Amino acid sequence: MRKPSGDVQKTLLIAYYLEKYDGITPFSVGDLSKGFQLARESVPQNINDKINMNIGKGHLMEAKTKKDNKKAWLVTNSGEQFVENGLKRK
Protein backbone atom coordinates (compact mmCIF):
# COMPACT_ATOMS: atom_id res chain seq x y z
CA MET A 1 0.00 0.00 0.00
CA ARG A 2 1.14 3.51 -0.76
CA LYS A 3 1.68 5.96 2.04
CA PRO A 4 -1.30 8.31 2.39
CA SER A 5 -0.70 11.70 0.80
CA GLY A 6 -2.06 14.23 3.24
CA ASP A 7 -4.86 14.51 5.74
CA VAL A 8 -7.67 13.72 3.28
CA GLN A 9 -6.33 10.21 2.63
CA LYS A 10 -5.41 9.76 6.30
CA THR A 11 -9.00 10.62 7.23
CA LEU A 12 -10.29 8.01 4.77
CA LEU A 13 -7.89 5.35 6.07
CA ILE A 14 -8.87 6.00 9.68
CA ALA A 15 -12.57 5.91 8.74
CA TYR A 16 -12.00 2.61 6.93
CA TYR A 17 -10.18 1.18 9.95
CA LEU A 18 -12.93 2.33 12.33
CA GLU A 19 -15.57 0.53 10.27
CA LYS A 20 -13.62 -2.57 9.23
CA TYR A 21 -11.71 -3.40 12.40
CA ASP A 22 -13.36 -1.52 15.28
CA GLY A 23 -16.95 -2.04 14.12
CA ILE A 24 -17.72 1.67 14.52
CA THR A 25 -20.34 2.46 11.92
CA PRO A 26 -21.46 5.10 11.37
CA PHE A 27 -18.59 7.17 12.75
CA SER A 28 -18.49 10.75 14.02
CA VAL A 29 -15.90 13.53 14.12
CA GLY A 30 -15.09 12.43 17.67
CA ASP A 31 -14.44 8.86 16.49
CA LEU A 32 -12.12 10.15 13.76
CA SER A 33 -10.29 12.39 16.22
CA LYS A 34 -9.70 9.43 18.55
CA GLY A 35 -8.58 7.38 15.54
CA PHE A 36 -5.96 9.96 14.62
CA GLN A 37 -4.66 9.96 18.18
CA LEU A 38 -4.51 6.15 18.32
CA ALA A 39 -2.63 6.16 15.00
CA ARG A 40 -0.22 8.66 16.57
CA GLU A 41 -1.01 11.21 13.87
CA SER A 42 -1.75 14.86 14.48
CA VAL A 43 -5.47 15.61 14.28
CA PRO A 44 -6.23 17.90 11.32
CA GLN A 45 -7.34 21.44 12.21
CA ASN A 46 -10.67 20.95 10.43
CA ILE A 47 -11.71 17.29 10.19
CA ASN A 48 -15.07 18.32 8.68
CA ASP A 49 -13.21 19.80 5.71
CA LYS A 50 -11.34 16.52 5.17
CA ILE A 51 -14.63 14.61 5.41
CA ASN A 52 -16.24 16.91 2.83
CA MET A 53 -13.27 16.44 0.48
CA ASN A 54 -13.72 12.66 0.77
CA ILE A 55 -17.45 13.05 0.11
CA GLY A 56 -16.56 15.02 -3.04
CA LYS A 57 -14.36 12.14 -4.19
CA GLY A 58 -17.16 9.65 -3.49
CA HIS A 59 -15.26 7.91 -0.67
CA LEU A 60 -17.50 8.88 2.24
CA MET A 61 -21.21 9.62 2.59
CA GLU A 62 -23.39 11.05 5.31
CA ALA A 63 -25.27 8.41 7.30
CA LYS A 64 -29.04 8.66 7.49
CA THR A 65 -28.89 8.36 11.28
CA LYS A 66 -27.03 10.64 13.64
CA LYS A 67 -24.60 9.46 16.29
CA ASP A 68 -24.90 11.11 19.70
CA ASN A 69 -27.11 13.77 18.07
CA LYS A 70 -24.29 14.71 15.67
CA LYS A 71 -23.70 14.08 11.97
CA ALA A 72 -22.20 10.71 11.16
CA TRP A 73 -20.67 9.18 8.04
CA LEU A 74 -20.01 5.89 6.29
CA VAL A 75 -17.26 4.72 3.93
CA THR A 76 -18.74 4.11 0.47
CA ASN A 77 -18.05 1.04 -1.66
CA SER A 78 -15.78 3.11 -3.90
CA GLY A 79 -13.98 4.39 -0.79
CA GLU A 80 -13.40 0.79 0.36
CA GLN A 81 -12.12 -0.19 -3.09
CA PHE A 82 -9.79 2.84 -3.17
CA VAL A 83 -8.27 1.84 0.19
CA GLU A 84 -8.09 -1.87 -0.65
CA ASN A 85 -6.46 -1.02 -4.00
CA GLY A 86 -3.56 0.68 -2.21
CA LEU A 87 -4.92 4.25 -2.48
CA LYS A 88 -5.05 4.00 -6.26
CA ARG A 89 -7.97 4.10 -8.68
CA LYS A 90 -8.49 0.91 -10.63
C-alpha positions as CSV (number, residue, x, y, z in Angstrom):
1,M,0.0,0.0,0.0
2,R,1.1,3.5,-0.8
3,K,1.7,6.0,2.0
4,P,-1.3,8.3,2.4
5,S,-0.7,11.7,0.8
6,G,-2.1,14.2,3.2
7,D,-4.9,14.5,5.7
8,V,-7.7,13.7,3.3
9,Q,-6.3,10.2,2.6
10,K,-5.4,9.8,6.3
11,T,-9.0,10.6,7.2
12,L,-10.3,8.0,4.8
13,L,-7.9,5.4,6.1
14,I,-8.9,6.0,9.7
15,A,-12.6,5.9,8.7
16,Y,-12.0,2.6,6.9
17,Y,-10.2,1.2,9.9
18,L,-12.9,2.3,12.3
19,E,-15.6,0.5,10.3
20,K,-13.6,-2.6,9.2
21,Y,-11.7,-3.4,12.4
22,D,-13.4,-1.5,15.3
23,G,-17.0,-2.0,14.1
24,I,-17.7,1.7,14.5
25,T,-20.3,2.5,11.9
26,P,-21.5,5.1,11.4
27,F,-18.6,7.2,12.8
28,S,-18.5,10.8,14.0
29,V,-15.9,13.5,14.1
30,G,-15.1,12.4,17.7
31,D,-14.4,8.9,16.5
32,L,-12.1,10.1,13.8
33,S,-10.3,12.4,16.2
34,K,-9.7,9.4,18.6
35,G,-8.6,7.4,15.5
36,F,-6.0,10.0,14.6
37,Q,-4.7,10.0,18.2
38,L,-4.5,6.1,18.3
39,A,-2.6,6.2,15.0
40,R,-0.2,8.7,16.6
41,E,-1.0,11.2,13.9
42,S,-1.8,14.9,14.5
43,V,-5.5,15.6,14.3
44,P,-6.2,17.9,11.3
45,Q,-7.3,21.4,12.2
46,N,-10.7,20.9,10.4
47,I,-11.7,17.3,10.2
48,N,-15.1,18.3,8.7
49,D,-13.2,19.8,5.7
50,K,-11.3,16.5,5.2
51,I,-14.6,14.6,5.4
52,N,-16.2,16.9,2.8
53,M,-13.3,16.4,0.5
54,N,-13.7,12.7,0.8
55,I,-17.5,13.1,0.1
56,G,-16.6,15.0,-3.0
57,K,-14.4,12.1,-4.2
58,G,-17.2,9.6,-3.5
59,H,-15.3,7.9,-0.7
60,L,-17.5,8.9,2.2
61,M,-21.2,9.6,2.6
62,E,-23.4,11.0,5.3
63,A,-25.3,8.4,7.3
64,K,-29.0,8.7,7.5
65,T,-28.9,8.4,11.3
66,K,-27.0,10.6,13.6
67,K,-24.6,9.5,16.3
68,D,-24.9,11.1,19.7
69,N,-27.1,13.8,18.1
70,K,-24.3,14.7,15.7
71,K,-23.7,14.1,12.0
72,A,-22.2,10.7,11.2
73,W,-20.7,9.2,8.0
74,L,-20.0,5.9,6.3
75,V,-17.3,4.7,3.9
76,T,-18.7,4.1,0.5
77,N,-18.1,1.0,-1.7
78,S,-15.8,3.1,-3.9
79,G,-14.0,4.4,-0.8
80,E,-13.4,0.8,0.4
81,Q,-12.1,-0.2,-3.1
82,F,-9.8,2.8,-3.2
83,V,-8.3,1.8,0.2
84,E,-8.1,-1.9,-0.7
85,N,-6.5,-1.0,-4.0
86,G,-3.6,0.7,-2.2
87,L,-4.9,4.3,-2.5
88,K,-5.0,4.0,-6.3
89,R,-8.0,4.1,-8.7
90,K,-8.5,0.9,-10.6
